[in-house]
């Protein structure tokens, strides 16, 4: 009995998750507003990672091509000062194949009633769990976004007042729940400017210091 209850609970959860992620029709909403928070830092650096906050607006056409604009803030960049920038990026996501992702509910009429009532649910549960897992993987693959662009900005504070610009390349994968997207956003940033102005003198950035990595978790609302 306990085994049957566990199997039915697993089936129920997979159906609920699959349905809740697909209530919003992806053909209807092409733009979104996203807020994200995470870490930003130089790899192989003793300085550690700093907090990073992002706010962006994205628009996408039906073929998945779009753009993103926004603002970013880091309270401690290179241990020099605060940094604020305005990212601008071209973007592409697998939005155009969302329509091939089936949202049809399972037709229980296809299952033999005697089988469901009199068996221990093991084969049935395994089949439904495998189906739910396949749907999860398909959805993740259909929600990948690539961003490439630049971020002009300023490092400011007591130690510096300097313009900077980075070239950015990011990857985003998300999970849709109603009109919200929960996303994980790893990205790399290359400093195009060679020096940071610190008033009386300028700091020359080494080749490895020009590379920055970020990892943020975002929540977006589809408009």
Number of C-alpha atoms within 10 A of each C-alpha: 7 6 11 14 12 13 20 15 13 17 20 14 13 18 17 12 15 21 16 13 19 19 13 16 13 17 12 10 16 16 18 19 19 20 18 20 19 19 17 24 25 21 16 9 11 8 13 13 19 17 17 22 19 21 19 18 17 20 19 20 16 15 12 18 17 18 19 20 17 18 18 19 20 20 17 20 21 18 11 17 19 19 22 22 21 19 23 21 22 18 21 20 21 17 20 18 16 18 12 9 12 11 14 8 9 9 7 9 7 7 10 9 10 8 11 13 9 8 11 15 18 13 12 17 18 14 13 20 19 14 14 20 14 11 18 17 10 15 22 14 15 21 20 17 20 18 20 20 18 21 24 17 19 20 25 20 15 10 15 20 18 18 17 20 19 21 18 20 19 19 18 18 19 22 19 24 17 15 18 19 21 17 21 18 20 18 19 19 23 19 20 15 14 15 17 20 17 18 12 7 10 13 12 12 15 10 10 13 17 17 18 18 18 21 20 20 18 20 19 22 18 19 13
